[in-house]
Amino acid sequence: MTTLEGKKAVVTAGSRGIGRAISKRLAADGASVAINWHSNAEAAEELVQEITSEGGTAVAVQADMGVPADIERLFKEAKNTFGGIDVVVNNVGVNIIGPIAQIDEDEFDRAVAVNFKGTFLALKHAANMVSDGGRIINISTGNTRVTLPFTGVYAGTKAAVEQMGFSLAKELGPRQVTVNSVLPGLTDTEGVRPDIRANADGVIAMTPLGRMGRPEDIADVVAFLASDDARWITGQTIGVSGGLA
């Protein structure tokens, strides 16, 4: 089992779905976790209570990852609360699904503001605040490897995140900070849209391991990348999709 005893972590969009599983796993491995939430205070506080009841340490920090001032405040609060930052997991993502010919420009702008610019700003703060030997992990998507209709905008913004990760890994290498991206496939969370869930059989049929992913599947890999066991892995995109991507 990996150990993160004494580490301080920030997880964006960390209160539900994949982010919730990541927050729980990092806390279970010993990290103090700043759990970012946007609009559901109840879910965030319930998760903090669950983690603390199990002996872990966590705080909930509200921030809209499409608002630069909120992102700056998130990182400052995490650093001030815990006395530093060792691990940053950029999990936030606005999943815009639809034909490019029909996607509303406002939807596109929101995806760019959160997925691309928001993650850029999170990476910028992480690069300035994370401790030497720290870990930065971006949650991208298997759609950057497997081209599917109606995913172009979402995959495009996540591909930009992967490219920033490649560059940042080289920039922070001299400080022994690793930067990697995790690429989930279709994962069984409450955020999966009903129309996607109704057509999940097609994706499952394309997946060699024959099922939808579970949030814990992603969290386990993130915990590994956050640990010292992954000290020699950086600048990588790692498919966590049952072989789909």
Beta strands, then each sheet from edge to edge (+ up, - down):
strand 1: 8-11
strand 2: 32-37
strand 3: 57-62
strand 4: 85-90
strand 5: 130-139
strand 6: 178-184
strand 7: 237-240
sheet 1: 3+ 2+ 1+ 4+ 5+ 6+ 7+
end
